[in-house]
Amino acid sequence: MALARPTTEALIDRPHMAPMQAKASRMFRFWSAAYLACGLVALSVGAYYINAKDEGHRAFVVTAYILRIYVFLGLYFITNATLGIFASMAPLKRKRLLYCYTALIALIIFIMVVVSICIWTRTLNINGYYADMWRNEWSDEIKLMFEDQGQCCGFLSRNDSPVASSASCKDESIQHGCMYPVIFYAQHSHRYIYAGLISFCLVGLGCIATIMLLIIDCSSEHRVRLSQSHYWRKRAASKAADI
């Protein structure tokens, strides 16, 4: 009875995964799902600030532009994660998509690192930066918000660009300025932004690591299947020679 041998194409296209590849694929899908979740979170945060009528202190201290960039990050993450999950369903056939997925993650990590550095450099002279914003950029409405909620008047003191109509400035017992409330709020907001960017970077690095593992396992399995195909061809040739 002749032995039926699978073709090379059948071996390569076989849906069954080797144990190591199956494990790497599960890890990859987990990290891709986490990456997708990051995208949904970023999109929600950005959409909130785009639609918010009153953005409050945070938009003035951090600037609405930085907050709304989260919409771009969210859409980027979601699109990229969808691409990665699609590629992982047939990693041997879609290896180029996996490489593309890796490159796109590396690109956005680089962009987030650059944004983090830009924010960090701005905070090196945080006192001078917000003093200039208070004196030259912010409207009386913004300063009034800080003065009323922070129980302060002016920036360094009540003589430093105050809003005379505020309740705090009308109270002669309040002599301190709003520098500390502004700086405290700015640092608090920056910590949240840093935490978000660092979390996104870590999830991205986790995706890249599992992509590398998946590609290595897929390449190993590909070589094994080619070796099996070669074995069956040699065995068939040997049988034919015996006949």
N, C-alpha and C positions, 0 to 999 in steps of 0.2 A: 504493500500500500504506500503510495507516494506521500511524502510529508508536504503539507501545504506551508508555504513560507510567506510571511507578510512582505509587502514591498517596502522600499525606503520611505515612500510617501505615507504609507499606512502607519509606519512606525513613528514618523515625525508628527503626523496629525493625530495620533492616538490621544483621546481625551484624558486618559488616566494619567495622573501626576505621580511622580516618585515621591516617597515620604518627605524628603528634604525640600523638594520643590513645593509640595503642598503646604508644608509648614511656613516656608518663606512667603508663599502667596497669601496665607492667612495673616501673617505679620504685616505684609505690605498693604493689604486691604484695611487692616485695623488703623495703620498710620494714615492711609489715604482718607478714611472716614473721619479721623481726627482733624486732618487738613481741611476736609469739607466743612466740619463743624466750626473751625476757625473762620472759614469764609462766611458762614451764616452769621456768626457773632459780629464780625467786622462789618458786614453789610447792614446788620440791624443797628449798630452804633452809628454808622454813617448816615443811614436813612433817618434815624431819629433826629440828628442835628440838622439835616437838610430841611425836614418838615417842622422843626420846632419854631414856634413864633417868638418865644422868649428864651434865648439860649443861656441867659444868666451870666455869672462870672466866668465860667469856664471858656466860653467862646472868646471873651475879651483877653483873658490871661494867656490862653494857649493859642488862640486864633482859630477861627472857624475853618480856615483852609486845611490846617493839620487834621482837625477832627473829620472833615468831610473826605479826606483822602482815604478814610477807612472804607468808603463805598467802592473805590477802585480796588483796594486790597480784597474786599469781599468777593467782588465779581471775578477777580483774577484767581483767587483760591478755588472758588466753586468750579469755574471752567477747567482749571488745571487738574483738580481732583477728579472730575468726571472723566477727563482724558486718561488719567492714570488708572482708574478703576476699569475703564474699557480696555486698556492695553493689558491689564493683568489677567483678563479672562482668557487670553490666548497669548501668553508671553513669548512663546517660541516664534509665532508668526508676526507678532507686533513688537518685536524688540526695538525697532527704530522709534516707535512711539514712546517706549520706556526711556530711551535716551533723550528724546525731546522733552518728556516730563521732567527728567532730572535737570536738564538745562534750564527749563522755565522756573523750577524751584530755586536753583542756584542764583538765577537772575534776580528774583524777587527778594531773596535773602540779602543779596548785595545792596539792593535798593533800600531795604529796611535798615541795614547797617548804616548806610549813608545818611538816611533821615535821622537816625538815632544820634549820629555824630553831630549833625547840624543842630539838633535840639540841645545836645550837651554843650556845644560851644556857645550857644546863646545863654546858657545858664551859668557860664563861667563868670560873667559880670551881671548877675541877675539883678542886683540892687540898682546899678546904673541903668540897665535896660528898662526896668519898670519905672524908675524915676523919670526917664525921658518920655516914656509912654504917658505917664500921669501928667507931666507938664506940657507936652506938646501934641499928643495924639488923641488921648481919650477925651470924649465929650463930658460935659458936666453931668449928664445923665448916668454915665458909667461911674464917675467918681462919687456921685451921690449915692449910688447903690452900695459902694464899699464903705462910705462914711456912715450911712445909716445902719448897716448891718454890722460893721466893725466897731461902732462907737468911737470913731476917730475923726480927725479934721486935718485936711491937707495931707501931704505925703510924709515929709520928715517932721514937720510941725504944723500947727494951725496957720502959720504964715506962708506955707509952701503950697501955692496954687490950690487953695480951698474952694469949696462951693459954699458961699456964704449963706445960702438959703437952706442948707441941710440942718436937721435938728441937732446934730452933733456939734456943728460949728456955732450954733446959737447958744449952746450950753458952755458957759465960760469955764466950767470945772474940767472940761475935756481939753487937755493941752497936747496930748500925744498925736502923732500923725498916723497915717494908714500904711506905712511901709511894711510893718510886720504882718498885718492881715493879708496884704497883697502878696508878699513873698511866700507866706505860709500856704496860701491858696494855690499859688503857682507851683510850688514844689509838690504839693499834694496831687495836683492834676498831672504834672509831669511824671510822677511815679506811676500813675495808672497807664499813661501812654507807653512808658518804658516797659512796664509789665506786659502789656499787650504785644508790643513789638518783639520782646524777648521770647514770649510764649510762642508766637508765630514762627520765629526763627528756629526754636528748638523742635517744634513739630515738623518744620521743613527739613531739618537735619535728620530727624528720625525717618522721614520718608526717603531721603536720599540713601541712608544706610540700608534700609530694607530693599530699596530698588537694586542696589549693588548686590545684595545677597541673592535676590531673585534672579538677576541676570547671570550670576555665577552658577547657581543651581540649574538654571535653564540650559546654560552652555554645557554643563557637565552631562545633563540628561540627553542633550542633543548628540553629544559624542557617543554616549552609551548606545543610543538608538541606531546611530550610523554603524557602530561596531556590530550590533546585532544583525543589521541588514547585511553587512559584509560577510558575517558568519553564515547566514542563510544562503547567500549567493555561492560561497565556497562549497557549502555542503551539497547544494543542488548540482553544482558543476561536478563534484566528486561522484555523486550518484549517476549522473549522465555518463561519466567516463567508465564507470563499472559496467554499465549496460552495454 
